Amino acid sequence: MQKTWIRRRHRVMRNIAAVLLYPFARWLYGAKADRFREQGSRAYLILMNHQTPFDQFFVGLSFSGPVYYLATEDIFSKGWISDVIRWGAAPIPIRKQTVDLSALRNCVKVAKEGGTIAIAPEGNRTYSGKTEYMSPAIATLARMLNLPVALYRIEGGYGVQPRWSDNIRRGRIHAYVSEVLEPDEYARLSDDELFRRIREGLMVNEGVSDGLYESRKRAEYLERAMYVCPWCGLSEFESGGSRAVCKKCGRGIEYGRDKKLTGVGCAFPFRYITEWYDYQNAFVSGLDMSRHTETPLYRDRSALYEVIACKQKKLLRKDAALSLYGDRIVIDEGGQSALSLPFSEIKGMAVLGKNKLNIYHGETTYQLKAGKRFNALKYMNFYFRYKDIGKGEQNGKFLGL
């Protein structure tokens, strides 16, 4: 007999978590998660924008009963911790940047059993403060599940805790259901129209001054996200306190309490990270990757793991040397155990958390997990730029996020 996905214990665990997490969310994040009082006993497909590592808990505070979240395979590869998560909450695993049919089947199973499902269509936390790329396939999935769609907006999360930062600022977050699309309503819409409604409902742009976010470490670890200097191009940054400095040209940037950027002793051309991030993407989208195959664009050091899907991670190399070229990543180049990962052989690449990188190479999933200042984003961006060129999309703008 096939086991059901939904178990009675999930409701019990959800209720316990809600009691513990509500005061925690208020104290740590300054978060107000509005109760969705119209929920009743109905199941929903919750679609949310993704700003902080706490977003799923905001959803849980707004909705009563268990919510089954689509979650990356990384949380299922942590040994006994993953076992506890499976037992208590039963999230639905998915492999990022790949077509995961098992995740689709499990979503259908949960919906048929009367469960509420939550998905972040971006598949990523925003690095820029603006809602990122969403796959149009989310409209097809919504139709397939045939559940009322609750569009759940999270506002202020980027100001409180940007993806690139370890530090939580004192500020305000507001999380709430902004709109509900009923099945009979979206049945009358085309896939394009439904996708547009979803995207517009979840679009949040925090590249504005919408309050003060207090911290003494406002710019710390900005180098996880930014690697293109507006003055000298491809570079690296070093951050501390409220400032970051380009290691190539020495110019500095101040990150203000209102999220505004200013140059240190010079004029900085962007007001917010959002604008700088868009410039960085445009810069990379104009690169000719064939010109960067002889000399590495970047060198880093990282631990190398093999991810055994939904089971564990196996450490392969504790301190590997990384060389990033325009068409490949080489690990421990020049050594007897050198490993070359040509972009042409890689099926997908995804950044997890703040700066871990998954590389889907054939049937093997590798993970790079380096120091706190490691920029995993540039590896994924260069990979997707290479793929765009290979598909004949010289002006392609999708860089993995």
C-alpha positions as CSV (number, residue, x, y, z in Angstrom):
1,M,0.0,0.0,0.0
2,Q,1.4,3.4,-1.0
3,K,2.1,5.7,1.9
4,T,0.3,9.0,2.1
5,W,2.4,12.2,2.1
6,I,0.3,14.1,4.6
7,R,0.5,12.9,8.3
8,R,-1.3,14.0,11.4
9,R,2.0,14.8,13.1
10,H,2.7,17.5,10.5
11,R,-0.1,19.6,12.0
12,V,1.1,19.1,15.5
13,M,4.6,20.1,14.6
14,R,3.3,23.1,12.7
15,N,1.4,24.3,15.8
16,I,4.4,23.9,18.1
17,A,6.6,25.8,15.6
18,A,4.1,28.6,15.3
19,V,4.1,29.2,19.1
20,L,7.9,29.3,19.2
21,L,8.5,31.2,16.0
22,Y,6.0,34.1,16.2
23,P,7.9,35.9,19.0
24,F,11.2,35.0,17.4
25,A,10.2,36.5,14.0
26,R,9.0,39.7,15.7
27,W,12.1,40.1,17.8
28,L,14.8,39.1,15.3
29,Y,13.3,40.2,12.0
30,G,10.8,42.9,13.0
31,A,8.4,40.9,11.0
32,K,4.6,41.2,10.8
33,A,3.0,38.2,9.1
34,D,-0.7,38.9,8.5
35,R,-3.0,36.0,9.2
36,F,-4.9,34.8,6.1
37,R,-8.3,34.7,7.7
38,E,-10.1,33.7,4.5
39,Q,-8.3,30.4,4.4
40,G,-10.9,28.3,6.1
41,S,-10.4,24.6,5.5
42,R,-9.4,24.9,1.8
43,A,-6.0,23.9,0.4
44,Y,-4.0,26.5,-1.5
45,L,-1.1,26.8,-3.8
46,I,1.0,29.5,-2.2
47,L,3.4,31.4,-4.5
48,M,5.8,33.7,-2.8
49,N,8.7,36.0,-3.6
50,H,11.9,35.0,-1.8
51,Q,14.0,37.5,0.3
52,T,15.2,35.9,3.5
53,P,16.1,32.4,4.8
54,F,13.1,32.8,7.2
55,D,10.5,33.3,4.4
56,Q,8.9,29.8,4.8
57,F,8.2,30.6,8.5
58,F,6.5,33.8,7.6
59,V,4.2,31.8,5.4
60,G,3.6,29.3,8.2
61,L,2.6,32.1,10.5
62,S,0.0,33.4,8.0
63,F,-1.6,30.1,7.2
64,S,-3.1,27.6,9.6
65,G,-2.4,23.9,9.3
66,P,0.7,22.3,7.7
67,V,2.2,23.8,4.5
68,Y,4.3,21.5,2.3
69,Y,7.2,23.5,0.8
70,L,9.1,22.8,-2.3
71,A,12.7,22.8,-1.1
72,T,16.1,22.3,-2.6
73,E,17.8,19.0,-2.3
74,D,20.5,20.5,-0.1
75,I,18.4,20.3,3.0
76,F,17.9,16.6,2.4
77,S,21.6,15.8,2.4
78,K,22.4,16.7,6.0
79,G,22.1,13.2,7.6
80,W,20.0,13.0,10.7
81,I,19.0,16.6,10.5
82,S,17.4,15.9,7.2
83,D,15.6,12.9,8.7
84,V,14.1,15.2,11.4
85,I,12.9,17.7,8.8
86,R,11.3,14.9,6.7
87,W,9.6,13.5,9.7
88,G,8.2,16.7,11.1
89,A,7.4,18.8,7.9
90,A,7.8,16.5,4.8
91,P,9.0,19.2,2.4
92,I,9.0,18.3,-1.3
93,P,12.5,18.0,-2.6
94,I,13.5,19.5,-6.0
95,R,16.9,19.7,-7.8
96,K,17.5,23.4,-8.7
97,Q,18.2,24.3,-12.4
98,T,17.1,20.9,-13.6
99,V,13.8,19.4,-14.8
100,D,12.7,17.4,-11.8
101,L,9.7,15.2,-12.7
102,S,9.6,13.6,-9.3
103,A,9.0,17.0,-7.6
104,L,6.1,17.5,-10.0
105,R,4.6,14.1,-9.2
106,N,5.0,14.8,-5.5
107,C,3.2,18.1,-5.8
108,V,0.3,16.4,-7.5
109,K,0.2,13.8,-4.8
110,V,0.1,16.4,-2.0
111,A,-2.6,18.4,-3.8
112,K,-4.8,15.2,-4.3
113,E,-4.4,14.5,-0.6
114,G,-5.8,17.9,0.3
115,G,-2.5,19.6,1.2
116,T,-1.4,23.2,0.9
117,I,1.8,23.6,-1.1
118,A,4.2,26.6,-1.0
119,I,6.6,27.5,-3.8
120,A,9.0,30.4,-4.5
121,P,8.7,30.6,-8.3
122,E,12.1,32.4,-8.4
123,G,13.8,29.3,-7.0
124,N,16.3,31.6,-5.4
125,R,16.6,34.4,-2.8
126,T,17.2,37.7,-4.5
127,Y,20.7,39.1,-4.5
128,S,19.6,42.4,-5.8
129,G,16.5,43.3,-3.8
130,K,14.3,42.9,-6.8
131,T,12.1,39.8,-7.5
132,E,14.2,37.6,-9.8
133,Y,13.5,35.5,-12.9
134,M,10.6,33.1,-12.8
135,S,10.0,30.2,-15.1
136,P,6.7,30.5,-17.1
137,A,6.2,26.8,-16.2
138,I,4.8,27.9,-12.8
139,A,1.5,28.8,-14.6
140,T,1.3,25.3,-16.1
141,L,1.9,23.8,-12.7
142,A,-0.8,26.0,-11.1
143,R,-3.3,24.7,-13.7
144,M,-2.3,21.1,-13.2
145,L,-2.8,21.3,-9.4
146,N,-6.1,23.2,-9.8
147,L,-5.9,24.8,-6.4
148,P,-6.7,28.4,-5.5
149,V,-3.5,30.4,-5.9
150,A,-2.5,32.7,-3.0
151,L,0.1,35.3,-4.0
152,Y,2.2,35.9,-0.9
153,R,4.3,39.1,-0.8
154,I,7.3,39.6,1.5
155,E,8.4,43.3,1.7
156,G,11.4,44.7,3.6
157,G,13.2,41.4,3.8
158,Y,16.1,42.6,1.6
159,G,16.6,45.6,3.8
160,V,16.7,43.5,6.9
161,Q,18.9,40.6,5.6
162,P,20.3,40.7,2.0
163,R,21.2,37.3,0.7
164,W,24.9,38.3,0.6
165,S,24.9,39.2,4.3
166,D,25.2,37.2,7.5
167,N,24.0,40.2,9.5
168,I,20.4,41.0,10.3
169,R,19.6,44.7,10.4
170,R,17.0,46.3,12.6
171,G,14.1,47.1,10.3
172,R,10.6,46.0,9.4
173,I,9.2,43.2,7.3
174,H,5.6,42.8,6.2
175,A,4.4,39.5,4.8
176,Y,0.9,38.9,3.6
177,V,-1.5,37.4,1.0
178,S,-1.9,40.1,-1.6
179,E,-4.3,38.3,-4.0
180,V,-6.1,35.0,-4.5
181,L,-6.6,33.6,-8.0
182,E,-9.5,31.1,-8.0
183,P,-9.4,28.1,-10.4
184,D,-12.4,29.3,-12.3
185,E,-10.8,32.7,-12.7
186,Y,-7.5,31.5,-14.1
187,A,-9.2,28.9,-16.3
188,R,-10.3,31.8,-18.5
189,L,-6.7,33.1,-18.8
190,S,-4.1,32.0,-21.3
191,D,-0.8,30.6,-19.8
192,D,0.9,33.9,-20.7
193,E,-1.8,36.0,-18.9
194,L,-1.8,33.8,-15.8
195,F,2.0,34.0,-15.7
196,R,1.8,37.7,-16.0
197,R,-0.6,37.9,-13.1
198,I,1.6,35.8,-10.9
199,R,4.8,37.7,-11.8
200,E,3.1,41.1,-11.3
201,G,1.6,40.0,-8.0
202,L,5.0,38.9,-6.6
203,M,7.1,41.7,-8.0
204,V,8.9,43.6,-5.2
205,N,11.7,46.1,-6.0
206,E,13.6,47.2,-2.9
207,G,16.0,49.4,-4.8
208,V,14.4,52.3,-3.1
209,S,14.8,54.1,0.3
210,D,11.8,52.7,2.2
211,G,13.1,53.0,5.8
212,L,16.2,52.7,7.9
213,Y,18.0,49.4,8.5
214,E,20.4,49.7,11.4
215,S,23.6,47.7,11.6
216,R,27.3,48.3,12.0
217,K,28.1,45.7,9.4
218,R,25.9,46.9,6.6
219,A,28.3,46.1,3.7
220,E,29.9,43.0,5.2
221,Y,30.2,40.2,2.6
222,L,28.9,42.3,-0.3
223,E,31.7,40.5,-2.3
224,R,29.5,37.4,-2.4
225,A,27.2,39.2,-4.8
226,M,29.3,41.9,-6.6
227,Y,32.3,41.2,-8.8
228,V,32.1,43.8,-11.5
229,C,33.5,47.3,-10.7
230,P,32.0,50.2,-12.7
231,W,35.4,51.7,-13.1
232,C,37.7,48.7,-13.9
233,G,35.4,45.8,-14.9
234,L,35.8,42.2,-13.6
235,S,37.3,42.5,-10.1
236,E,37.0,41.4,-6.5
237,F,35.8,43.4,-3.5
238,E,36.8,43.4,0.2
239,S,34.2,44.5,2.7
240,G,34.1,45.5,6.3
241,G,31.6,47.5,8.4
242,S,29.6,49.7,6.1
243,R,32.2,49.8,3.3
244,A,33.4,47.7,0.4
245,V,36.6,48.4,-1.6
246,C,37.5,47.2,-5.1
247,K,40.8,45.2,-4.8
248,K,41.8,46.2,-8.3
249,C,41.4,50.0,-8.4
250,G,41.1,50.7,-4.7
251,R,37.9,52.8,-4.9
252,G,35.5,52.4,-2.0
253,I,31.7,52.3,-1.6
254,E,29.6,53.1,1.4
255,Y,26.4,51.2,2.1
256,G,24.0,53.5,3.9
257,R,21.3,52.8,6.6
258,D,18.8,53.7,3.9
259,K,20.4,51.1,1.4
260,K,21.8,54.0,-0.7
261,L,25.3,53.6,-2.1
262,T,27.8,56.5,-2.1
263,G,31.4,56.6,-3.3
264,V,34.2,57.1,-0.7
265,G,36.1,60.1,-2.0
266,C,34.5,59.7,-5.5
267,A,31.1,59.7,-7.2
268,F,29.5,56.2,-7.4
269,P,27.3,55.8,-10.5
270,F,24.6,53.7,-8.8
271,R,22.2,54.6,-6.0
272,Y,21.3,51.1,-4.9
273,I,22.6,47.5,-5.2
274,T,19.6,46.8,-7.5
275,E,21.0,49.2,-10.1
276,W,24.6,48.0,-9.7
277,Y,23.5,44.3,-10.0
278,D,21.6,45.1,-13.2
279,Y,24.8,46.7,-14.6
280,Q,26.8,43.7,-13.5
281,N,24.4,41.4,-15.4
282,A,24.6,43.6,-18.5
283,F,28.4,43.6,-18.3
284,V,28.6,39.8,-18.2
285,S,25.9,39.4,-20.9
286,G,28.3,41.3,-23.2
287,L,31.4,39.1,-22.5
288,D,32.9,37.0,-25.3
289,M,33.6,33.8,-23.3
290,S,35.8,32.5,-26.1
291,R,38.4,35.1,-25.3
292,H,38.9,33.7,-21.8
293,T,39.9,30.1,-22.3
294,E,43.7,30.4,-21.9
295,T,44.0,32.3,-18.6
296,P,41.7,31.9,-15.6
297,L,39.3,34.8,-15.0
298,Y,39.4,34.0,-11.3
299,R,41.2,31.7,-8.9
300,D,39.7,30.6,-5.5
301,R,40.0,27.8,-2.9
302,S,37.1,25.6,-1.8
303,A,36.1,22.3,-0.3
304,L,34.7,19.9,-2.9
305,Y,31.9,17.6,-2.1
306,E,29.8,15.0,-4.0
307,V,26.1,15.3,-3.1
308,I,24.3,12.0,-2.8
309,A,20.8,13.2,-3.6
310,C,18.6,13.4,-0.6
311,K,21.0,11.4,1.5
312,Q,24.4,13.0,2.3
313,K,27.4,14.9,1.1
314,K,30.8,13.1,0.7
315,L,33.9,15.3,1.1
316,L,36.2,14.7,-1.9
317,R,38.8,17.5,-1.3
318,K,39.2,19.6,1.7
319,D,41.1,22.5,0.2
320,A,40.9,22.5,-3.6
321,A,42.3,25.1,-6.0
322,L,39.6,26.5,-8.4
323,S,40.4,28.0,-11.8
324,L,37.4,29.6,-13.5
325,Y,37.7,30.0,-17.3
326,G,35.3,31.2,-19.9
327,D,34.4,27.6,-20.8
328,R,35.2,25.4,-17.8
329,I,36.1,25.1,-14.2
330,V,39.3,23.2,-13.4
331,I,40.0,21.9,-9.9
332,D,43.6,21.5,-8.7
333,E,44.9,22.4,-12.2
334,G,48.3,21.0,-12.9
335,G,48.2,18.4,-10.2
336,Q,47.9,14.6,-10.7
337,S,44.3,14.6,-9.5
338,A,43.2,17.6,-11.6
339,L,39.5,17.6,-12.4
340,S,38.2,19.5,-15.4
341,L,34.5,20.4,-15.7
342,P,33.8,21.8,-19.2
343,F,30.6,23.9,-19.3
344,S,29.6,21.9,-22.4
345,E,29.3,18.8,-20.2
346,I,27.5,20.5,-17.3
347,K,23.7,20.1,-17.2
348,G,23.0,22.8,-14.7
349,M,24.5,25.0,-12.0
350,A,22.9,26.6,-8.9
351,V,23.9,28.8,-6.0
352,L,22.5,27.5,-2.7
353,G,22.2,29.7,0.4
354,K,24.6,32.6,0.5
355,N,27.5,31.2,-1.4
356,K,27.5,27.4,-2.0
357,L,27.6,26.2,-5.6
358,N,26.1,23.0,-7.0
359,I,27.4,21.7,-10.3
360,Y,25.3,19.1,-12.1
361,H,27.9,17.2,-14.2
362,G,26.5,14.1,-15.9
363,E,25.1,11.9,-13.1
364,T,27.3,13.5,-10.5
365,T,26.4,16.5,-8.4
366,Y,29.4,18.4,-7.1
367,Q,29.2,21.1,-4.4
368,L,31.8,23.9,-3.8
369,K,31.7,25.2,-0.3
370,A,34.3,27.8,0.4
371,G,35.1,30.6,2.9
372,K,32.7,33.3,3.9
373,R,34.0,35.7,1.2
374,F,33.7,33.3,-1.7
375,N,31.6,34.5,-4.6
376,A,29.8,31.5,-6.1
377,L,27.5,33.8,-8.2
378,K,30.2,34.6,-10.8
379,Y,30.7,30.9,-11.6
380,M,27.0,30.4,-12.3
381,N,26.8,33.7,-14.3
382,F,29.7,32.7,-16.5
383,Y,28.3,29.3,-17.1
384,F,24.9,30.6,-18.2
385,R,26.6,33.2,-20.4
386,Y,28.5,30.4,-22.1
387,K,25.3,28.5,-22.6
388,D,23.5,31.5,-24.1
389,I,26.3,31.9,-26.7
390,G,26.2,28.2,-27.5
391,K,22.4,28.5,-28.2
392,G,23.1,31.4,-30.5
393,E,21.6,33.9,-28.0
394,Q,24.4,36.4,-28.2
395,N,22.2,38.9,-26.3
396,G,20.8,36.4,-23.9
397,K,20.2,37.9,-20.4
398,F,19.4,34.9,-18.2
399,L,22.4,34.3,-16.0
400,G,21.0,31.7,-13.7
401,L,18.9,34.0,-11.5
